[in-house]
Amino acid sequence: MEIKDSLENGVTVVELVGSRLDAAAAPVFKGRIVDLENQGRRLFALDFSGLDFMDSTGLGALVSCVKALGGEGEFVLFGMRDSMRKIFQITRLDRGVFKILGSKNDALRALGGSQP
């Protein structure tokens, strides 16, 4: 998995390039997000449009990144396929932990990073 990030109006947009966030990819993902958090980044919009599969290790890495912010930031997920959305619904992480939106513009708007 490759992770691309950009800063757009104060929001870090993270594109997950590769179809899997699993035991092999989770440490790379988590390491990059922690690096960004250590640089002072606090608002994240994660692009899930290229993701086909996520296991418990990938889910754990996401939750760990949120916890590392200690309530001082926010993660919004967007572009998620129905199969990915079901994982968040089953685990109830779509209720209070992650906001899941349809598009990048929706995510930026929710994080205050774009004009309405």
Steps between C-alpha positions, in 0.01 A plus 500: 500500500613850419378798698476840336420808702441865430402801707186677380383803696628360828369146440734209432351298216633144501458277195541128558650363179461124493198284553575362848546636850607179668771363729766573238389858427376612844845579649590715199167683521522554875862615479418763238198632690698518826775692315240748377350532848848566640532783246194661659238378255164456671232488229503199269283407201571141396418396144368143506400489132783263405458265795338159439601316816578579862565251777498547876863615495413782260198596707714495814756729336226751416363498854852532642563810288180661628592422860846651449334837432352492849187688397704784349413424139270309272499234231238501224482212253366543148456317171426174678352201319197328652707198602734724702212698648347176634814435705458835673128442554548150645771625738297816570804713427279711275330626816714755677846380397510559125290727285447335160412727209458457127754734344822685561315832487256375765792394719681833460181689577439290812851577621469870424755481221295637210241760425136381491 
